[in-house]
Amino acid sequence: MAERERSHTRPRGALFVPRAQVMSASDVQRAVTRMAHEIDERNRGLEQLVLVGLQTGGVPIARRLGTTLEEVGGTAIPVGSLDVAFYRDDIGLRPVLPEAVTDITFDLTGATVVLVDDVLFTGRTIRAALNALSEYGRAQAVQLAVMVDRGHRELPIRPDYVGKNLPTRRDEMVDVTDDGVMLGDVVNR
Amino acid sequence: MPQHLLAIDDLGPDGIAEVLRVTDSFVEVGHRANPKVPALRGRTVATLFFEDSTRTRVSFETAAKRLSADVLSFAAGSSSVKKGESLRDTVETIEAMGIDAIIIRHSSSGAPTQVARWVDDTAVVNAGDGWHEHPTQALLDLYTVRQALAEAADGGTGDDGDDGTRAFKGLQVVIVGDIRHSRVARSQVAAYAALGAEVTLVAPRTLLPPSLEGWPVASVSHDLDRELVDADVVSLLRVQSERGSGEFVPSLREYTAGFGLTARRAAALKPGALILHPGPMVRGVEIASEVADLPAARITGQVSNGVAVRMAVLFLLLAQGPGEGSLHE
């Protein structure tokens, strides 16, 4: 589960206990580099391309993808960030709070938007993100890049670019940081 | 977040900081071409105003509609209250309709608190009760000050773990006017003090409450000229003629001479000092017309922030679900 969701859903007093490292920091960097080339290849160039990271876990990955894409294509790629709290379908069922203010200063109309998140799980965050995104213009196309796809989808959503496919149990937790990707459990204190 | 917002003390410093932080997101929503989010779809909010108000009611209703909630507007003058129905029966009728939040304004201090005792799950928001409190007004004042301070500091909030409330520590806030009859002043004092600001009340003796015991104010003064020199924020209150505050001063002209923010007094403010007024302002009495239009005056900003702050309050009260979060999915 993404860092963002974890801070919302963690029962009071619960703790993330890492069990195994599944990607090292350099694995993550290699995955970013590969995904940047895939984005370039798929879109036959980077014209009209913008990156939008999901708050908060997707934002640093979007920035790194942006830097790498600039090296690949030679042009600067606009990078924004999106908070989907007000578009979630579980408002009222659990505590939902915005993590940070959405920052999209460019019009998305006609652009190819690559949504970027750290972990793809149920797909509900992405569903909310697609709705939120439409407030900033009618994108020509929306693609999805995630560092980890951990399965257990509840909606018909699939990623276009994946750092690593990671089979998990539903009750496990995936934590993506600059130091790599950890798989672990939530333990009640 | 508590179930109700009846007074600033219900929130505490952390609750206030939370409201201000969530307001940032709603300000961003307000800047969009379509300033509406689906967050409270399917929820119903009732405004129950037993006292005339346009700006507060419209501000709350706009906030609720921008959250996609349904809004029932209930004005006492045209309701069954006129036919003799008691407040309790009115509230229980509304609750029985399945309303999620009641936003109430009443001329009696404590009416929202009483209503909160009668309801089960409905959230009650105080939109002004008698001389008691008007908490959302104080919150929007704080938000406006926080926004201005962040602009002055070039937006330096967030990255260092500061939610923008640190700047309130030691901030010199001067509240001028009819403190005695003002629910806004009570909420402002509680809110500024909760964040560590130093509040000075300035008013003629007749417009101060009989006792200031329990008010977390640093000082009380009757000399506006002396207090303005060090002020970071000057918050003006209206002379409330309809509440009889005119009877507590010899004349409005004499009030203006002693306590009005005239152009001469505004010139004595230090650079960067802010001027706030909850509105409706009476130009020429508590504030000179040219002062109200200075860049230091954030009065229009207060109004637009009011909608975002009330969106944050309604969102926090209605959207948080069961308090003890369980691992979802």
Chai-1 contact restraints between the chains, C-beta under 6 A:
chainA,res_idxA,chainB,res_idxB,connection_type,confidence,min_distance_angstrom,max_distance_angstrom,comment,restraint_id
A,T9,B,G325,contact,1.0,0.0,6.0,A-B,restraint_1
A,T9,B,L327,contact,1.0,0.0,6.0,A-B,restraint_2
A,T9,B,H328,contact,1.0,0.0,6.0,A-B,restraint_3
A,P11,B,G325,contact,1.0,0.0,6.0,A-B,restraint_4
A,P11,B,S326,contact,1.0,0.0,6.0,A-B,restraint_5
A,F86,B,V37,contact,1.0,0.0,6.0,A-B,restraint_6
A,F86,B,A39,contact,1.0,0.0,6.0,A-B,restraint_7
A,I91,B,A39,contact,1.0,0.0,6.0,A-B,restraint_8
A,I91,B,A319,contact,1.0,0.0,6.0,A-B,restraint_9
A,G92,B,A319,contact,1.0,0.0,6.0,A-B,restraint_10
A,G92,B,G321,contact,1.0,0.0,6.0,A-B,restraint_11
A,L93,B,G321,contact,1.0,0.0,6.0,A-B,restraint_12
A,R94,B,G321,contact,1.0,0.0,6.0,A-B,restraint_13
A,R94,B,G325,contact,1.0,0.0,6.0,A-B,restraint_14
A,R94,B,H328,contact,1.0,0.0,6.0,A-B,restraint_15
A,P95,B,Q320,contact,1.0,0.0,6.0,A-B,restraint_16
A,P95,B,G325,contact,1.0,0.0,6.0,A-B,restraint_17
A,V96,B,A319,contact,1.0,0.0,6.0,A-B,restraint_18
A,P98,B,S25,contact,1.0,0.0,6.0,A-B,restraint_19
A,V101,B,D24,contact,1.0,0.0,6.0,A-B,restraint_20
A,V101,B,S25,contact,1.0,0.0,6.0,A-B,restraint_21
A,V101,B,E28,contact,1.0,0.0,6.0,A-B,restraint_22
A,T102,B,E28,contact,1.0,0.0,6.0,A-B,restraint_23
A,T122,B,E329,contact,1.0,0.0,6.0,A-B,restraint_24
A,E135,B,R32,contact,1.0,0.0,6.0,A-B,restraint_25
A,E135,B,N34,contact,1.0,0.0,6.0,A-B,restraint_26
